[in-house]
Amino acid sequence: MTANLEAGINQPILLRQDDRGVVTLTLNRPAQFNSLSKDMLTALQAALDAVALDRTARVVLIAGAGKAFCAGHDLKEMRANRDRVFIKSLFDECSRMMLTITRLPQPVIARVHGIATAAGCQLVGMCDLAVAAETAQFATSGIRVGLFCATPGVAVSRNVSRKRVLEMLLTGEFINARTALDFGLVNRVVPQEELDSEVRRLVDSVIAFPPEAIALGKRLFYRQIDMGIEDAYAEASETMAQNMMLDETAEGIDAFIGKRAPEWRGR
């Protein structure tokens, strides 16, 4: 065990793998259950910024190495730096990274196994989609150490109904993957051994369609969700008009009318 831990010290805390348009970002602090240290947040931000500019990237997967997806913030680091300026900058950096996920043109999918607690649960909530193993567990558990999960609550409350998320926040109790599915925190739950194949099925169903339309739609979705209904319809109408001007959309509609499969570029 010692050798494995020592070998891990020389590895990057965030791994990137590219495979046919799918970018996998793996949190690589297994001994710390992939907690979000300041260095991890910085690495994630840099990786997401790079993906945003990568026209070959179609989908982003966020995963965790070892036994857990993500246990939230690194409490040891926070306790060792109990300075208000440091702590505030840490949470500001985390919030920026979380918002970057929703602002990426590519869909972001969480691959969840083990625990996703506190800011780890927040990370699941901020991803556009999430697939979880049946053995995964979720919690906004900061209250158990006297720290109300305020920032995780922002993300989780945009996925889960008020009373359910308040129960999670006020009690810190864990919910299992099936409950998370019922709550709306994840999209799909499968046995651990089927997790990767189910993630791949979801990825394939997303990248089957034009990236320009996906990017337009994702951007519109997050803009309109907090608007009044009239403003939301105005934004949606503008997006539909832009979408109709795309060459890929013209091909898709022509294929539908002609009763044939569309010939998307790059496929």
C-alpha positions in Angstrom: 0.0 0.0 0.0 2.8 2.4 0.8 4.4 2.0 -2.6 1.1 2.7 -4.3 0.7 5.9 -2.3 4.2 7.0 -3.0 3.8 6.4 -6.7 0.7 8.4 -6.6 2.6 11.5 -5.3 4.4 11.7 -8.7 1.2 11.6 -10.7 -0.8 14.6 -11.8 -3.8 15.3 -9.5 -6.0 15.6 -12.6 -5.7 13.3 -15.5 -7.0 14.1 -19.0 -7.7 11.4 -21.6 -9.0 12.1 -25.2 -10.8 9.5 -27.1 -12.7 10.3 -30.4 -14.1 13.6 -29.1 -14.7 12.4 -25.5 -12.5 14.2 -23.0 -12.3 12.4 -19.6 -11.1 14.4 -16.7 -10.3 12.1 -13.7 -9.8 13.5 -10.2 -6.6 11.8 -9.1 -6.3 12.1 -5.4 -7.5 8.6 -4.4 -5.9 8.6 -1.0 -7.9 11.8 -0.2 -11.1 10.5 -1.9 -10.4 13.1 -4.6 -11.1 16.0 -2.4 -11.1 19.5 -4.0 -7.9 21.0 -2.8 -6.9 24.5 -4.1 -4.5 22.8 -6.5 -7.3 20.5 -7.7 -9.6 23.4 -8.3 -6.8 25.2 -10.2 -6.2 22.1 -12.3 -9.9 21.6 -13.1 -10.3 25.2 -14.1 -7.3 25.1 -16.5 -8.5 21.8 -18.0 -12.1 23.1 -18.5 -10.8 26.4 -20.0 -8.7 24.3 -22.5 -11.7 22.1 -23.4 -13.8 25.2 -24.1 -11.4 26.1 -26.9 -11.0 22.6 -28.2 -13.2 22.1 -31.3 -12.5 18.4 -31.4 -14.0 17.9 -27.9 -17.6 16.8 -28.1 -18.4 15.6 -24.6 -16.6 15.9 -21.2 -16.7 13.2 -18.6 -15.7 13.9 -15.0 -14.7 10.9 -13.0 -12.8 10.0 -9.8 -9.8 7.6 -9.3 -9.9 5.0 -6.6 -12.8 4.2 -4.3 -14.7 7.5 -4.5 -16.0 10.2 -6.9 -15.3 13.2 -4.7 -15.5 13.8 -1.0 -15.8 17.6 -1.3 -13.3 20.2 -0.1 -10.1 19.3 1.5 -10.9 19.9 5.2 -7.3 19.4 6.3 -6.2 22.1 4.0 -9.0 24.4 5.1 -8.2 23.8 8.7 -4.5 24.5 8.2 -5.3 27.8 6.4 -8.0 29.2 8.6 -7.7 32.6 7.2 -10.8 34.4 5.9 -9.1 35.7 2.8 -7.7 32.2 1.9 -11.1 30.5 2.6 -13.1 33.0 0.6 -10.7 32.8 -2.3 -11.0 29.0 -2.2 -14.8 29.1 -2.4 -14.7 31.8 -5.1 -12.4 29.7 -7.2 -14.6 26.6 -6.7 -17.7 28.6 -7.7 -16.0 29.9 -10.8 -15.0 26.3 -11.8 -18.6 25.1 -11.2 -20.0 27.8 -13.3 -17.5 27.1 -16.1 -19.0 23.6 -16.4 -22.4 25.1 -17.3 -20.8 27.6 -19.7 -18.8 25.0 -21.7 -20.3 24.5 -25.2 -19.9 20.7 -24.6 -22.2 18.7 -22.4 -20.5 17.5 -19.2 -21.4 14.1 -17.7 -20.5 13.0 -14.2 -19.4 9.3 -13.8 -20.2 8.7 -10.2 -19.0 5.8 -8.0 -18.4 5.6 -4.3 -19.2 8.7 -2.4 -20.1 12.2 -3.7 -20.3 14.4 -0.6 -20.5 18.1 0.0 -18.7 19.9 -2.9 -18.5 16.4 -4.6 -22.3 16.3 -4.5 -22.2 19.9 -5.8 -20.0 18.8 -8.7 -22.6 16.2 -9.6 -25.3 18.8 -9.5 -23.4 21.2 -11.7 -22.7 18.6 -14.4 -25.3 18.6 -17.2 -25.9 14.9 -16.8 -24.9 12.2 -14.4 -24.7 8.4 -14.4 -24.2 6.6 -11.1 -23.3 3.2 -9.9 -25.9 1.5 -7.7 -23.4 1.6 -4.8 -22.8 5.3 -5.1 -23.9 7.5 -2.1 -24.6 11.2 -2.0 -24.7 13.8 0.8 -24.4 17.5 1.7 -22.7 16.4 4.9 -20.9 19.5 6.0 -23.3 20.2 8.8 -21.9 17.1 10.5 -18.7 19.0 11.2 -20.6 22.3 11.8 -20.2 23.7 8.3 -23.5 24.2 6.5 -23.1 23.2 2.8 -24.0 26.6 1.5 -22.3 26.4 -1.9 -23.2 22.8 -2.6 -26.8 23.7 -1.7 -26.8 26.2 -4.7 -26.2 23.3 -7.1 -28.2 20.6 -5.5 -31.3 22.9 -5.0 -31.3 23.4 -8.8 -31.7 19.7 -9.2 -33.8 18.6 -6.2 -37.0 19.9 -4.7 -36.7 22.3 -1.8 -37.9 20.1 1.1 -35.7 17.2 -0.1 -32.6 19.3 -0.5 -33.2 21.1 2.8 -33.4 17.7 4.6 -30.1 16.8 3.0 -28.5 20.1 4.0 -29.9 20.2 7.6 -29.2 16.5 8.5 -26.2 15.7 6.4 -27.7 12.2 5.9 -26.6 10.1 2.9 -28.9 9.0 0.1 -28.3 6.1 -2.1 -28.1 6.1 -5.9 -31.7 5.1 -6.4 -32.9 7.9 -4.2 -30.7 10.3 -6.0 -32.3 9.2 -9.2 -35.8 9.7 -7.7 -34.7 13.1 -6.5 -33.5 14.2 -9.9 -29.8 14.5 -9.0 -28.7 11.8 -11.5 -30.0 10.6 -14.8 -29.2 6.9 -14.7 -28.3 4.3 -12.2 -26.7 0.9 -13.1 -24.7 -1.8 -11.4 -21.0 -0.9 -10.8 -19.8 -3.3 -13.5 -22.1 -1.6 -16.1 -21.1 2.0 -15.2 -18.7 2.6 -18.1 -20.9 0.9 -20.7 -23.9 3.0 -19.6 -21.8 6.2 -19.7 -20.7 5.3 -23.2 -24.3 4.8 -24.3 -25.2 8.2 -23.0 -22.2 9.8 -24.6 -23.0 8.1 -28.0 -26.6 9.4 -27.8 -25.3 13.0 -27.3 -22.5 13.0 -29.9 -24.8 11.6 -32.5 -26.1 15.1 -33.2 -24.4 18.3 -34.5 -22.2 20.0 -31.9 -23.3 23.5 -33.0 -26.9 22.8 -32.2 -25.9 21.1 -28.9 -23.8 24.2 -27.9 -26.6 26.6 -28.8 -29.1 24.6 -26.8 -27.0 24.2 -23.7 -26.3 27.9 -23.6 -30.0 28.7 -24.0 -31.0 26.2 -21.4 -29.0 27.8 -18.6 -29.8 31.3 -19.6 -33.5 30.8 -19.7 -34.0 28.6 -16.6 -33.9 31.6 -14.2 -35.8 34.1 -16.4 -39.4 35.0 -16.4 -41.4 33.1 -19.0 -41.7 36.0 -21.5 -38.0 36.6 -21.5 -37.3 32.9 -21.7 -39.5 32.5 -24.8 -37.8 35.5 -26.4 -34.3 34.0 -25.8 -35.6 30.6 -27.0 -37.0 32.1 -30.2 -33.7 33.8 -31.0 -31.9 30.5 -30.4 -34.3 28.6 -32.6 -33.7 31.2 -35.4 -29.9 30.9 -35.0 -30.2 27.1 -35.0 -32.2 27.1 -38.2 -29.4 29.0 -40.0 -26.9 26.2 -39.4 -25.9 24.1 -42.4 -26.1 21.0 -40.2 -29.7 21.8 -39.4 -30.6 22.3 -43.1 -29.1 18.8 -43.8 -31.0 17.3 -40.9 -34.3 18.7 -42.1 -33.6 17.8 -45.7 -32.8 14.2 -44.6 -36.1 14.0 -42.6 -38.1 15.3 -45.6 -36.3 12.9 -47.9 -36.8 10.0 -45.6 -33.0 9.3 -45.3 -30.3 9.4 -42.7 -28.6 12.8 -42.3 -25.0 13.1 -43.4 -23.5 15.1 -40.6 -20.1 16.6 -41.1 -17.3 14.8 -39.4 -19.2 11.5 -39.0 
